[in-house]
Amino acid sequence: MGLPGGWELVLIVAVLVLLFGATKLPQMARSLGQSARVFKAEARGMKEDEAAAKRDKEASSEPQQLTTGEPSAPVTATNAEEAPRKENKN
């Protein structure tokens, strides 16, 4: 039991023509094709949205690194007081 053969397809087309008429079949085929295109576009859009969400999630979960390569030291009162003293000595 596989796919219908040549004569079986001819019989199926003949029954469709008798049921729906020759004028309705092209309209039905056209709207079926449009529906398939819309479905395909929506499926592609969903994949792109999922990929973008995954990229955003990965980017936000990565730790932030220093850009200068120098360790950041907090400014304390002693560091702030020593800077003007050193400038005055020179």
C-alpha positions as CSV (number, residue, x, y, z in Angstrom):
1,M,0.0,0.0,0.0
2,G,2.1,2.9,-1.3
3,L,1.3,6.0,-3.2
4,P,-1.5,6.0,-5.7
5,G,-0.4,5.1,-9.3
6,G,-1.2,6.8,-12.6
7,W,-4.8,5.5,-13.1
8,E,-5.7,6.0,-9.5
9,L,-4.6,9.6,-9.7
10,V,-6.7,10.1,-12.9
11,L,-9.7,8.6,-11.1
12,I,-9.2,10.9,-8.0
13,V,-8.9,14.0,-10.3
14,A,-12.1,13.0,-12.2
15,V,-14.1,12.6,-9.0
16,L,-12.8,16.1,-7.8
17,V,-13.9,17.7,-11.1
18,L,-17.3,16.1,-10.8
19,L,-17.8,17.2,-7.2
20,F,-16.5,20.7,-7.3
21,G,-16.6,21.7,-11.0
22,A,-13.8,22.7,-13.3
23,T,-14.0,26.4,-12.4
24,K,-13.6,25.9,-8.6
25,L,-10.6,23.6,-8.7
26,P,-8.1,26.3,-9.8
27,Q,-9.4,28.7,-7.1
28,M,-9.1,26.0,-4.5
29,A,-5.6,25.2,-5.6
30,R,-4.6,28.8,-5.6
31,S,-5.9,29.4,-2.1
32,L,-4.2,26.2,-0.9
33,G,-0.9,27.5,-2.3
34,Q,-1.3,30.8,-0.6
35,S,-2.1,29.1,2.7
36,A,1.0,27.0,2.4
37,R,3.2,30.1,1.7
38,V,1.7,31.9,4.8
39,F,2.3,28.9,7.0
40,K,5.9,28.5,5.8
41,A,6.6,32.2,6.4
42,E,5.1,32.1,9.9
43,A,7.1,29.0,10.7
44,R,10.3,30.7,9.5
45,G,9.4,33.8,11.6
46,M,9.0,31.7,14.7
47,K,12.4,30.0,14.2
48,E,14.0,33.5,13.9
49,D,12.3,34.7,17.0
50,E,13.4,31.7,19.0
51,A,17.0,32.2,17.7
52,A,17.0,35.9,18.6
53,A,15.6,35.1,22.1
54,K,18.3,32.5,22.6
55,R,21.0,34.9,21.5
56,D,19.7,37.6,23.9
57,K,19.5,35.1,26.8
58,E,23.1,34.0,26.1
59,A,24.4,37.6,25.9
60,S,22.7,38.6,29.1
61,S,24.0,35.5,31.0
62,E,27.7,36.1,30.1
63,P,29.7,37.9,32.8
64,Q,30.9,41.4,32.1
65,Q,34.6,41.7,31.6
66,L,36.9,44.7,32.1
67,T,37.7,46.5,28.8
68,T,41.0,48.1,29.9
69,G,42.7,45.0,31.3
70,E,43.5,46.9,34.5
71,P,42.0,45.8,37.8
72,S,39.5,48.2,39.1
73,A,40.2,49.5,42.6
74,P,37.7,51.3,44.7
75,V,38.4,54.9,45.4
76,T,38.9,55.3,49.2
77,A,39.7,58.4,51.3
78,T,43.4,57.5,51.5
79,N,43.7,57.2,47.7
80,A,41.9,60.4,47.1
81,E,44.1,62.3,49.6
82,E,47.4,60.9,48.4
83,A,46.9,62.1,44.8
84,P,47.0,65.9,45.5
85,R,50.0,65.4,47.8
86,K,52.0,63.7,45.1
87,E,51.3,66.4,42.6
88,N,52.4,69.1,45.1
89,K,55.8,67.5,45.7
90,N,56.8,67.6,42.0
